[in-house]
Structure formats: C-alpha cells, structure tokens
Amino acid sequence: MARGPQRPRRSNVAILVIAALVLVGGAAIVGSLALAGVITLPFTSKTALAANSSSGKSNDHNGQIPIPIGARSMQAFNRVEREDLFDTQTKTVKISWVEPATAKKMGFITQYPEVIGRVLNHDKEAGYAFTEADFYPKGAQPTPANAVEANMRGLYVDPSKIEGLGALKRDDHFDLIAVKPAGAAVDHTTTYGDRSIAQSEADRRVWNTTSRALVQNGKVILALPPSQAGKPKAGDQMYIQISPNEFVGLQDALALGARISCATRPAIAAASTKPMPDPSAPVPTDSIEVLSGAKSRRYEIPSAKPDEDGATGDGDKSDSKPTPPNDPPKKNGAQAREK
C-alpha cells in the first residue's frame, strides 16, 4: 500500500529563532514598563544600583549608606523624574555615600523611590541630596499655584506689556502703576491706596493723563529664564501673586492698553533707606601738636599766603610766620627749677 506524502519536520533552528524573538520582545516590553515607572525591577532598586556604581561594592564603604543625589539641575514646581537622578557615566542612579548618623541628622532621604514624582518647591542644583524641605506635601501637582499665599491670587501675565517686570526674579516684590490719556470730560485724579489727590485744571491741560495704582506689594512666583531676564518677548509668561481686589483693575488696564510701569520694593526685609552719615571733618593740614607729659594739645594756625607767583613767602615776611599758640603748655617742675 503506497504511503501518502509525509509532512516535513519543523527545523530545530526555526524553533530557536522563534523562541529568541519571544524573549527579546518580552524583555523590550518589561524594559519599557520599568523606564516608564510602571514596574520596578529588583536590580534597579536603590541597594542594587548603589552596589553596581563606579564607586565599588557597597561593603567597601565601612558602614556608609548610599544617598540619591541630583544628576542635573531641576526647576521649582516640577516633578523629580528618573532622568533627574540618572548618572550617564555609571548608567545608574547618582549617589553619595554618607554615615548613617549624618544622614539622620541632616534629614536626607535615603530611599530612591521616595524622591521620584515629588514636586520641588525651589530650584535645585545638581550634586545635592534631598530632604523633605525640598518638596511640597505629597500629592501636590506640578504648578506654580502651590506658592500662592493664602487669601491671594496668582495669574500669568505677559511681561512685555509691563515695563520692568521681566527683569525681576522669583520672590521679588513690586508695585504696578498705570497711566493712560484722559478724555476731555474726565477729571485727572491720581489714586494710590486710600488717598485720592485731584490735580488742578492747569495740570490736566498739561498732562491730560490719568494715573492709577493697580498693584501694591505684588510678588513674582515664576520669573523668566535667566537668558530672557530683562528682554521679554510677546507671548512670554510670568506668574505673579496679587491681591484679589487688584485682579480686575489689572485686567482692565491691560485690555485698555494703558502704559503699566513696575516699581520694585526693597529686596532685603527691613533694609535701611536712611542717608549715610556725613564723614567726620578731616584734621586741618596747617596745625601743630604739642606734647606735654601724657597729654597733648592741637593748635590750629592760619595758612601761609602764597605770593603772586604761587610760592609761599619766606621766613622774613611776617604774614608767613605762624602765630604762637594762645595757651602754651605748662612747664614741668624740672624746667621751672632750672630757670
């Protein structure tokens, strides 16, 4: 009886190729999830990363513990990402070894996962450890609204529309004043705080403007980058803090196209603005000092009058001779006995 055609057997090489593709695909998926922070692999933990760092094995540091530190500069109101702690040279988390007692005293965060995802409350340079004081409370969102004080309001403004605002830095305090042309039937009144001063009719004819204080003691929360400070462009944004009752007035002035100027307040609290005291008067050059025992007296004498050619007179001229002091020093007992 004739046999039918036999099915060719699958080659072992093909099976191996398929298995390798499955392993590679699985590793790629797991790696992507680990980088995205969905899962944490055992060999990416703090201890394993520290042990594999370029500093050597963890048991070579005589009881010291690894502390995660920043690998690059980070800005306030942003979350700490894994890339912020990743050392491109060692291909692992950037760390510093410290004594356990030092870490406890300084309040350093020692667990790598406790840093990732936290929102910074200030700019932080690379190479520094983290403490709880560096962050807003857990659960805070990455927004500058975290820095707005109670009973205040925060808003974004275009610094190119406010003269001088773009040059300010974070935490600088300022006042805003708006000036716009006044209509013929509008009284020219300068308003500042609780004071209202009506200008004279002559002033209205000369200036024909209306001035108004928009913001008092505003605060910069998010400034322009240092490369753009003082040179704002249309579309740039700064985040500032103002009083709730100043919000509408500022928006009205911006909508009307009024000229808004920024006046800064002292950067140092309680800074003295009093004039410096005048320096003490210098000792006259034409003077003599007479020493008498443990005491001394200084006698001022008139200056010598110069001749017509600019030189002072010689000793024969009476006007060039110094006058004797009115109260000469007393002679001591030895000089009196000799006389």
Protein Blocks (a to p, Z undefined) as FASTA:
>chain_A
ZZddddddddfklmmmmmmmmmmmmmmmmmmmmmnomaccfklmmklmmmmmmnbpfkln
gopacddddfbdcdehiacdfklmpcfklopacdddddfklmmmnopafbfklmgopacf
bdcdehiacdfklpccehiacdfklmpcghiacddddfklpghklmpcehiacddddddd
ddfklccdddehjbccdddfklmmmnopacddfbghiacfbdcdfklgopacehiacddd
ddfklmmmmmmmmmnopacddddddfbghiafbdcddddddddfbdcdddehjbccdddd
ddddddfkopacdfklmklpccddfbdcdddfklmmmZZ
